Amino acid sequence: MAVNPAIKSTTYELRLVGQSPLVTDYVFVAIGDYAYPYVPKIPGFAYRIHYVDIKDYNHFKSGKEQVIIGGNESAFDLAINLAKKNIVNDLFSTESAFNSNDPDPGHRLSTYTYERYMAHADLINLNVGKSVLAIKHDHDGDDYVILFKDGSITKTENQPIFATGFANILSPLAEKLFINKDNRPVLDEHDESTILPNVFMLGPQVQHGDADPCYVYKYRQRFAPLAETVLRRIGIEINPRITVMYRSAGMYLQEFDHCDVNCDC
């Protein structure tokens, strides 16, 4: 799919593979992020594999050691599954959700993951304060060497696995519609592109200051306010009773200044 401005500045043509083009005044980008794994562009990054590329754990050999870069849900989930195969896991991360006291579930391990980790903690080593600088492949010893910014190194026989999250701003579609800053789309207060009018982002990549509605139960609270934004622009009256209904259900997130786990989001 491609989106190109057409006819006038606020109209877009959506070109879909194998279908006739669609012309629209508004575009909501809700492409998810799982298809767009994020890996920092460090020297030797081609030697890594990403968590999303692992379809099963059968090719991992019991007794081997595995290096994992990351310290949040996906890194721990991977380490737990490998630990079940008697594989020792070394996790390296600048910071970790395991050590977080943040009450926001988006910034700490889920109870389910924490309990599974504790059951296999003897096979999972967490190293915090480690930022990867580069990866080298020692062809003579057939080892992978990971260099960290603090000057330390670690070696592993297996390719290091990066569990470093996702960024849909890296998609060919999103990169044409939004400015990329630190692998997130730059948005205004309406979750709208700052370079193209009436183009909005939906989903876990939306961020407003320190407010990060990254889970589906959080970011879907933005759907009703965005619908009202469109209604205002096209001149349709908003039914206040519908707004009240969404607010009462905790499904109307409009203000981010005081957004924490004790309020709507």
TORKOL-4160 file (C-alpha; in steps of 0.2 Angstrom, whole numbers, padded with zeros to 4 digits, m for minus):
265
<pt num="1" X="0000" Y="0000" Z="0000"/>
<pt num="2" X="0006" Y="0018" Z="m0004"/>
<pt num="3" X="m0002" Y="0034" Z="0001"/>
<pt num="4" X="0001" Y="0049" Z="m0010"/>
<pt num="5" X="m0006" Y="0067" Z="m0010"/>
<pt num="6" X="m0019" Y="0069" Z="m0024"/>
<pt num="7" X="m0031" Y="0082" Z="m0031"/>
<pt num="8" X="m0028" Y="0094" Z="m0017"/>
<pt num="9" X="m0017" Y="0096" Z="m0001"/>
<pt num="10" X="m0030" Y="0088" Z="0011"/>
<pt num="11" X="m0034" Y="0073" Z="m0001"/>
<pt num="12" X="m0024" Y="0057" Z="m0002"/>
<pt num="13" X="m0024" Y="0042" Z="m0014"/>
<pt num="14" X="m0022" Y="0025" Z="m0007"/>
<pt num="15" X="m0014" Y="0013" Z="m0019"/>
<pt num="16" X="m0018" Y="m0005" Z="m0014"/>
<pt num="17" X="m0009" Y="m0020" Z="m0022"/>
<pt num="18" X="m0021" Y="m0028" Z="m0034"/>
<pt num="19" X="m0035" Y="m0015" Z="m0031"/>
<pt num="20" X="m0041" Y="0001" Z="m0038"/>
<pt num="21" X="m0035" Y="0017" Z="m0029"/>
<pt num="22" X="m0045" Y="0024" Z="m0015"/>
<pt num="23" X="m0046" Y="0043" Z="m0013"/>
<pt num="24" X="m0049" Y="0049" Z="0005"/>
<pt num="25" X="m0048" Y="0065" Z="0015"/>
<pt num="26" X="m0041" Y="0057" Z="0031"/>
<pt num="27" X="m0029" Y="0043" Z="0034"/>
<pt num="28" X="m0027" Y="0033" Z="0051"/>
<pt num="29" X="m0011" Y="0023" Z="0051"/>
<pt num="30" X="m0014" Y="0008" Z="0062"/>
<pt num="31" X="m0001" Y="m0005" Z="0055"/>
<pt num="32" X="0005" Y="m0011" Z="0072"/>
<pt num="33" X="0023" Y="m0013" Z="0075"/>
<pt num="34" X="0027" Y="m0032" Z="0076"/>
<pt num="35" X="0032" Y="m0032" Z="0058"/>
<pt num="36" X="0045" Y="m0019" Z="0061"/>
<pt num="37" X="0058" Y="m0025" Z="0074"/>
<pt num="38" X="0070" Y="m0012" Z="0080"/>
<pt num="39" X="0089" Y="m0015" Z="0081"/>
<pt num="40" X="0101" Y="m0001" Z="0084"/>
<pt num="41" X="0112" Y="0002" Z="0070"/>
<pt num="42" X="0129" Y="m0002" Z="0078"/>
<pt num="43" X="0144" Y="m0009" Z="0070"/>
<pt num="44" X="0141" Y="m0028" Z="0067"/>
<pt num="45" X="0123" Y="m0027" Z="0069"/>
<pt num="46" X="0121" Y="m0040" Z="0055"/>
<pt num="47" X="0128" Y="m0053" Z="0066"/>
<pt num="48" X="0113" Y="m0053" Z="0077"/>
<pt num="49" X="0095" Y="m0061" Z="0076"/>
<pt num="50" X="0080" Y="m0052" Z="0082"/>
<pt num="51" X="0067" Y="m0060" Z="0094"/>
<pt num="52" X="0054" Y="m0059" Z="0081"/>
<pt num="53" X="0063" Y="m0070" Z="0070"/>
<pt num="54" X="0062" Y="m0085" Z="0082"/>
<pt num="55" X="0048" Y="m0096" Z="0077"/>
<pt num="56" X="0052" Y="m0110" Z="0088"/>
<pt num="57" X="0065" Y="m0116" Z="0101"/>
<pt num="58" X="0069" Y="m0133" Z="0094"/>
<pt num="59" X="0085" Y="m0128" Z="0086"/>
<pt num="60" X="0093" Y="m0121" Z="0102"/>
<pt num="61" X="0104" Y="m0135" Z="0110"/>
<pt num="62" X="0102" Y="m0139" Z="0129"/>
<pt num="63" X="0117" Y="m0134" Z="0139"/>
<pt num="64" X="0123" Y="m0120" Z="0127"/>
<pt num="65" X="0124" Y="m0102" Z="0133"/>
<pt num="66" X="0114" Y="m0088" Z="0125"/>
<pt num="67" X="0117" Y="m0070" Z="0125"/>
<pt num="68" X="0101" Y="m0059" Z="0125"/>
<pt num="69" X="0101" Y="m0040" Z="0122"/>
<pt num="70" X="0086" Y="m0032" Z="0131"/>
<pt num="71" X="0079" Y="m0032" Z="0148"/>
<pt num="72" X="0060" Y="m0031" Z="0146"/>
<pt num="73" X="0045" Y="m0042" Z="0143"/>
<pt num="74" X="0051" Y="m0050" Z="0127"/>
<pt num="75" X="0069" Y="m0053" Z="0133"/>
<pt num="76" X="0063" Y="m0062" Z="0149"/>
<pt num="77" X="0050" Y="m0072" Z="0139"/>
<pt num="78" X="0064" Y="m0078" Z="0127"/>
<pt num="79" X="0075" Y="m0082" Z="0142"/>
<pt num="80" X="0062" Y="m0091" Z="0151"/>
<pt num="81" X="0058" Y="m0102" Z="0136"/>
<pt num="82" X="0076" Y="m0106" Z="0133"/>
<pt num="83" X="0079" Y="m0109" Z="0152"/>
<pt num="84" X="0066" Y="m0123" Z="0150"/>
<pt num="85" X="0078" Y="m0131" Z="0138"/>
<pt num="86" X="0092" Y="m0130" Z="0152"/>
<pt num="87" X="0100" Y="m0116" Z="0142"/>
<pt num="88" X="0109" Y="m0103" Z="0152"/>
<pt num="89" X="0104" Y="m0085" Z="0147"/>
<pt num="90" X="0114" Y="m0069" Z="0150"/>
<pt num="91" X="0103" Y="m0054" Z="0148"/>
<pt num="92" X="0112" Y="m0037" Z="0145"/>
<pt num="93" X="0102" Y="m0021" Z="0145"/>
<pt num="94" X="0104" Y="m0002" Z="0149"/>
<pt num="95" X="0090" Y="m0004" Z="0161"/>
<pt num="96" X="0077" Y="m0017" Z="0165"/>
<pt num="97" X="0058" Y="m0019" Z="0169"/>
<pt num="98" X="0063" Y="m0032" Z="0182"/>
<pt num="99" X="0071" Y="m0019" Z="0193"/>
<pt num="100" X="0058" Y="m0005" Z="0189"/>
<pt num="101" X="0047" Y="0001" Z="0204"/>
<pt num="102" X="0036" Y="0010" Z="0191"/>
<pt num="103" X="0018" Y="0005" Z="0194"/>
<pt num="104" X="0014" Y="0008" Z="0176"/>
<pt num="105" X="0012" Y="m0010" Z="0169"/>
<pt num="106" X="0020" Y="m0004" Z="0153"/>
<pt num="107" X="0036" Y="m0001" Z="0162"/>
<pt num="108" X="0038" Y="m0016" Z="0173"/>
<pt num="109" X="0037" Y="m0035" Z="0171"/>
<pt num="110" X="0019" Y="m0043" Z="0171"/>
<pt num="111" X="0015" Y="m0054" Z="0186"/>
<pt num="112" X="0014" Y="m0069" Z="0174"/>
<pt num="113" X="0032" Y="m0066" Z="0167"/>
<pt num="114" X="0039" Y="m0062" Z="0184"/>
<pt num="115" X="0033" Y="m0078" Z="0192"/>
<pt num="116" X="0039" Y="m0088" Z="0177"/>
<pt num="117" X="0056" Y="m0079" Z="0178"/>
<pt num="118" X="0058" Y="m0083" Z="0197"/>
<pt num="119" X="0055" Y="m0102" Z="0193"/>
<pt num="120" X="0070" Y="m0102" Z="0181"/>
<pt num="121" X="0080" Y="m0088" Z="0189"/>
<pt num="122" X="0095" Y="m0099" Z="0192"/>
<pt num="123" X="0098" Y="m0100" Z="0173"/>
<pt num="124" X="0095" Y="m0082" Z="0169"/>
<pt num="125" X="0108" Y="m0069" Z="0173"/>
<pt num="126" X="0103" Y="m0051" Z="0172"/>
<pt num="127" X="0116" Y="m0038" Z="0168"/>
<pt num="128" X="0110" Y="m0020" Z="0170"/>
<pt num="129" X="0119" Y="m0004" Z="0164"/>
<pt num="130" X="0126" Y="m0012" Z="0148"/>
<pt num="131" X="0124" Y="m0003" Z="0132"/>
<pt num="132" X="0130" Y="m0012" Z="0116"/>
<pt num="133" X="0144" Y="m0003" Z="0106"/>
<pt num="134" X="0147" Y="m0016" Z="0093"/>
<pt num="135" X="0147" Y="m0035" Z="0088"/>
<pt num="136" X="0162" Y="m0044" Z="0081"/>
<pt num="137" X="0163" Y="m0061" Z="0074"/>
<pt num="138" X="0179" Y="m0071" Z="0078"/>
<pt num="139" X="0180" Y="m0082" Z="0063"/>
<pt num="140" X="0195" Y="m0091" Z="0070"/>
<pt num="141" X="0186" Y="m0096" Z="0086"/>
<pt num="142" X="0169" Y="m0095" Z="0078"/>
<pt num="143" X="0164" Y="m0084" Z="0093"/>
<pt num="144" X="0153" Y="m0068" Z="0093"/>
<pt num="145" X="0161" Y="m0054" Z="0103"/>
<pt num="146" X="0149" Y="m0041" Z="0110"/>
<pt num="147" X="0158" Y="m0025" Z="0115"/>
<pt num="148" X="0149" Y="m0013" Z="0128"/>
<pt num="149" X="0151" Y="0006" Z="0130"/>
<pt num="150" X="0159" Y="0003" Z="0148"/>
<pt num="151" X="0173" Y="m0006" Z="0140"/>
<pt num="152" X="0168" Y="m0023" Z="0145"/>
<pt num="153" X="0166" Y="m0038" Z="0132"/>
<pt num="154" X="0157" Y="m0055" Z="0132"/>
<pt num="155" X="0159" Y="m0069" Z="0120"/>
<pt num="156" X="0146" Y="m0082" Z="0115"/>
<pt num="157" X="0146" Y="m0097" Z="0102"/>
<pt num="158" X="0128" Y="m0092" Z="0097"/>
<pt num="159" X="0122" Y="m0077" Z="0088"/>
<pt num="160" X="0116" Y="m0064" Z="0101"/>
<pt num="161" X="0098" Y="m0061" Z="0101"/>
<pt num="162" X="0091" Y="m0044" Z="0101"/>
<pt num="163" X="0074" Y="m0041" Z="0111"/>
<pt num="164" X="0075" Y="m0023" Z="0108"/>
<pt num="165" X="0057" Y="m0019" Z="0104"/>
<pt num="166" X="0049" Y="m0013" Z="0088"/>
<pt num="167" X="0046" Y="0004" Z="0078"/>
<pt num="168" X="0033" Y="0005" Z="0065"/>
<pt num="169" X="0040" Y="0022" Z="0060"/>
<pt num="170" X="0053" Y="0011" Z="0050"/>
<pt num="171" X="0040" Y="0005" Z="0038"/>
<pt num="172" X="0040" Y="0012" Z="0020"/>
<pt num="173" X="0023" Y="0019" Z="0023"/>
<pt num="174" X="0025" Y="0027" Z="0040"/>
<pt num="175" X="0042" Y="0035" Z="0035"/>
<pt num="176" X="0034" Y="0045" Z="0021"/>
<pt num="177" X="0020" Y="0051" Z="0032"/>
<pt num="178" X="0029" Y="0056" Z="0048"/>
<pt num="179" X="0045" Y="0064" Z="0054"/>
<pt num="180" X="0056" Y="0051" Z="0063"/>
<pt num="181" X="0063" Y="0056" Z="0079"/>
<pt num="182" X="0072" Y="0043" Z="0090"/>
<pt num="183" X="0062" Y="0029" Z="0081"/>
<pt num="184" X="0045" Y="0037" Z="0085"/>
<pt num="185" X="0034" Y="0047" Z="0074"/>
<pt num="186" X="0033" Y="0065" Z="0078"/>
<pt num="187" X="0015" Y="0070" Z="0082"/>
<pt num="188" X="0005" Y="0085" Z="0087"/>
<pt num="189" X="m0008" Y="0085" Z="0101"/>
<pt num="190" X="m0021" Y="0076" Z="0090"/>
<pt num="191" X="m0009" Y="0061" Z="0086"/>
<pt num="192" X="m0007" Y="0069" Z="0069"/>
<pt num="193" X="0007" Y="0070" Z="0057"/>
<pt num="194" X="0017" Y="0087" Z="0058"/>
<pt num="195" X="0021" Y="0087" Z="0039"/>
<pt num="196" X="0004" Y="0081" Z="0032"/>
<pt num="197" X="m0013" Y="0086" Z="0037"/>
<pt num="198" X="m0027" Y="0074" Z="0042"/>
<pt num="199" X="m0014" Y="0059" Z="0044"/>
<pt num="200" X="m0015" Y="0051" Z="0061"/>
<pt num="201" X="m0006" Y="0038" Z="0070"/>
<pt num="202" X="m0015" Y="0024" Z="0080"/>
<pt num="203" X="m0006" Y="0012" Z="0092"/>
<pt num="204" X="0009" Y="0009" Z="0103"/>
<pt num="205" X="0020" Y="0021" Z="0094"/>
<pt num="206" X="0010" Y="0036" Z="0100"/>
<pt num="207" X="0018" Y="0046" Z="0114"/>
<pt num="208" X="0014" Y="0062" Z="0123"/>
<pt num="209" X="0028" Y="0068" Z="0134"/>
<pt num="210" X="0031" Y="0055" Z="0148"/>
<pt num="211" X="0014" Y="0048" Z="0144"/>
<pt num="212" X="0016" Y="0032" Z="0134"/>
<pt num="213" X="0000" Y="0023" Z="0130"/>
<pt num="214" X="0008" Y="0008" Z="0123"/>
<pt num="215" X="m0004" Y="m0006" Z="0127"/>
<pt num="216" X="m0020" Y="m0009" Z="0118"/>
<pt num="217" X="m0031" Y="m0006" Z="0133"/>
<pt num="218" X="m0022" Y="0011" Z="0134"/>
<pt num="219" X="m0020" Y="0017" Z="0117"/>
<pt num="220" X="m0038" Y="0013" Z="0112"/>
<pt num="221" X="m0043" Y="0027" Z="0124"/>
<pt num="222" X="m0038" Y="0039" Z="0110"/>
<pt num="223" X="m0050" Y="0032" Z="0097"/>
<pt num="224" X="m0065" Y="0042" Z="0103"/>
<pt num="225" X="m0056" Y="0059" Z="0104"/>
<pt num="226" X="m0048" Y="0057" Z="0087"/>
<pt num="227" X="m0065" Y="0052" Z="0080"/>
<pt num="228" X="m0072" Y="0069" Z="0087"/>
<pt num="229" X="m0057" Y="0078" Z="0079"/>
<pt num="230" X="m0063" Y="0072" Z="0062"/>
<pt num="231" X="m0081" Y="0076" Z="0066"/>
<pt num="232" X="m0077" Y="0094" Z="0070"/>
<pt num="233" X="m0066" Y="0096" Z="0055"/>
<pt num="234" X="m0080" Y="0090" Z="0043"/>
<pt num="235" X="m0093" Y="0100" Z="0052"/>
<pt num="236" X="m0104" Y="0086" Z="0061"/>
<pt num="237" X="m0111" Y="0090" Z="0078"/>
<pt num="238" X="m0104" Y="0079" Z="0092"/>
<pt num="239" X="m0117" Y="0071" Z="0103"/>
<pt num="240" X="m0111" Y="0075" Z="0121"/>
<pt num="241" X="m0120" Y="0060" Z="0128"/>
<pt num="242" X="m0108" Y="0049" Z="0118"/>
<pt num="243" X="m0093" Y="0058" Z="0125"/>
<pt num="244" X="m0100" Y="0056" Z="0143"/>
<pt num="245" X="m0102" Y="0037" Z="0139"/>
<pt num="246" X="m0084" Y="0035" Z="0133"/>
<pt num="247" X="m0078" Y="0045" Z="0148"/>
<pt num="248" X="m0088" Y="0035" Z="0161"/>
<pt num="249" X="m0081" Y="0019" Z="0153"/>
<pt num="250" X="m0063" Y="0025" Z="0155"/>
<pt num="251" X="m0061" Y="0025" Z="0136"/>
<pt num="252" X="m0058" Y="0044" Z="0133"/>
<pt num="253" X="m0040" Y="0050" Z="0135"/>
<pt num="254" X="m0038" Y="0068" Z="0130"/>
<pt num="255" X="m0027" Y="0076" Z="0143"/>
<pt num="256" X="m0009" Y="0070" Z="0146"/>
<pt num="257" X="m0002" Y="0083" Z="0158"/>
<pt num="258" X="m0007" Y="0073" Z="0173"/>
<pt num="259" X="m0008" Y="0056" Z="0165"/>
<pt num="260" X="m0002" Y="0042" Z="0177"/>
<pt num="261" X="m0008" Y="0025" Z="0183"/>
<pt num="262" X="m0020" Y="0033" Z="0195"/>
<pt num="263" X="m0030" Y="0042" Z="0181"/>
<pt num="264" X="m0039" Y="0038" Z="0165"/>
<pt num="265" X="m0024" Y="0031" Z="0155"/>
